[in-house]
């Protein structure tokens, strides 16, 4: 504990965080930063010892520089460290199958830690966090957010500045988690002198004190200097021979041991983490245990090594770095290659061998290229960023003239495409194209580029590239049909529906004749997009259902959207339930498309509280995954829900943020957001501005590039804006659009009813409006029915039928009020009041922002479950929702009740009675 001298204040600060966590039952992150050798490891150990005495369950892990591509290694080590590990052996073994699925793995760890935290507060400490792998960093951010309100403290020790490190780790983005930063600064000279005095057994001389000033307050360096002085004094020398640098000090220690022991120390430094004794014997090709033990003893005596159990490790990272720096370059390369080949030969896989292989690689090294490429393929599911980096390193080892340059470049582009680095795909493809003249190869590369450009929302560029690739001879039939498939898909956004449909049908026929599944899937996707944009929802359903059944759940969102537009909500629910059960109830943790489907199901059925919760859950999942795919969907639900509830300021805030977010396809994003902007203009009383905003969107929508502006609920909005603005042309255009949607989907009650409602509104035809109400009685979408009832009542008032008008309007008001639809309910109430009629019972009071009355029904149910000791997963199972949704509810409950922990929530629940 020498390194803890002078750290009393910092230790007190860390222990106060633990004490508060135990007492309040909430969590925190403690970020300890400082330079190498400043005492972070000793500090972590001291905090962990105190936590154990205080009744915490403690796990300690350490990140290793050589293991930065080992998925979640320091976290997993922490879960099984110590005499009383955080996880039992069978629980830990159960994590193994999930290593390739990061969110499943994190979801399971969260569940296990949730259960453990019900029994005792938890401290998870990870040392040298600056070397943590991407999955460990990702896991910390996600777990800290998901475990809000539980007594789980994360202690991270890292080199570097505290603010910079917190930003690097994205800790500022963790909601409702307090980050305590503790900076371990250099110690004062008096403290450094006291450290030296303990080692020397006497006060240091003035010359020694001058040397100690060279440590710059670093306790580890001070210890090394003092020990060197003690050694030279014991040998009868003077303290003037103290080495001026740590490398020199370590070098002098190495020279005092035998060459064989030096080789062992070098090997452990190269290995980069504790080396098993058996592994060391195999690498050194020694059968004699006694011989190896003697070398270990030499390293221990020289204060270079220590040997915990059946492992060999270097005493400190700074010593390891100094040893590493002292190894001649050729020896270092040879040892790294030996370690890499040993790991491969003993079945550890390419990913484990890759760090050593990259350190031993040279330009043109085909063996290194193969291993790095294999490691990249292994790491795609769990570590996509690592996969891209490994493949980049493999590609960089090959000069353009190398026989494997093209093949590895294609593999690089393919992996970049799989991890959705669209712009990087294009860059690599163009680099390859610049040196390739073969038409077949160029076509193959353009297929990769087309896939990336579709994901990047650049359909126009796809058309140009495909046309160029197909212009000359020498391209095989299969590649021609694949390229044509992407051209057809791009044409769904850039051309007419007729041309795109003909092209896609041609591709589908050719693909089936050739037996090429990729081209067939692209053609089906194009046909599905065209059908959806043309409002042929039954045809769109057939395409997307076929794609989902072949391509797992990638097209779940499109299939369920088509089902909802056909009013088949029960079938939509059945599909979602089947997908959820098929993946052990964890599906929305790894497949946000299921969360998206649930969100829109709730919204369209008028369950706005659940829809908002779903949107926030999906937004969090998107942030966790680092994907922008679902940002627009969540923004739309949050905007529309706020409008319906009458919170127009919040709606504008969500809309402004969505307009600034340029990560989604502009062809899709702009029309949707302008729909919302026009609706807000109408609510502000400026209907002409609303029509001005929306008219060009609807004009472009008529070319069938987007179906969203012609969804049934928007038809009524547009008709209302047109009538209020006195724009008869736009009103008639809206009537025609609604009729087309109904004609193309016979039997869909919502579409039929909306078409009648819009025509009845524009023509002021109360009998047609009565038919619209009757038709919408058969729709599961009660909000559409309420809208028709409100219009019917208003028309009846105009025609003097006060009795029927009052009944219709009161019924509409009741539906709106029951569903918390403040804006339409207020409109109906004003209509009734203008006619001298009351709405009947008082409107439901607007839900406050704070207190128990602020909680939704779902939040109250979750609050009861959590207050009675249920974990997130048990609560989810009991309530029939996902653990992620429970987590979202818990966050909201804490904010509304102003509590920070589940203990405080339980106390508040019990006090409420």
Protein Blocks (a to p, Z undefined) as FASTA:
>chain_A
ZZmgoplmmmmmmmmmmmmmmmnopacdddddddehilpmmmmmmmmmmmmmnopacddd
dddfklmmgghklmmmmmmgcjbdfbdfklmmmmmmmmmmmklmmmmmmmmmmmmmmmoc
cddddehkllpcfklmmmmmmmmmmmgoiacddddddedjfklmmmmnommmpghiacdd
dddddddfklmmmmmmmmnopacdfklmmmmmmnnopaklmmmmmmmmmmmmmnopafkl
pcfbfklmmmmmmmmpcfklmmmmmmmmmnopacdfklmmmmnopablklmmmmmmmmmm
nomaccehjadcdfbfklmmmmmmmpcfklmmmmmmmmmmmmmmnonojklmmmmmmmmg
cehiaklmmmmmmmmmmmmmmmmmlmmmmmmmmmmmpcfklmklmmmmmmmmmmmmmnop
aklmmmmmmmmmmmccbfklmmmmmmmmmmmmmmnopaklmmmmmmmmmmpghiafklmm
mmmmmmmmmmmmmmcfklmmmmmmmmmmmmmmnopaklmmmmmmmmmmmmmmnopaklmm
mmmmmmmmmnojllmmmmmmmmmmnopamlmmmmmmmmmmmnoopmmmmmmklmmmmmmm
mmmnopaklmmmmmmmmmmmmmmnopaklmmmmmmmmmmmmmmnopaklmmmmmmmmmmm
mkbcfklmmmmmmmmmmmmmmmnopamlmmmmmmmmmmmmmnopafklmgfklmmmmmmm
mmmnopaklmmmmmmmmmmmmmmmghiaklmmmmmmmmmmmnopaklmmmmmmmmmmpcb
lklmmmmmmmmmmmmmmnopamlmmmmmmmmmmmmmmnopaklmmmmmmmmmmnopaebj
addddddfbdjklpcfklmmmmmmmmnopafklmmmmnopafklmmmmmmmmmmmnopab
fklmmmmmmmnZZ
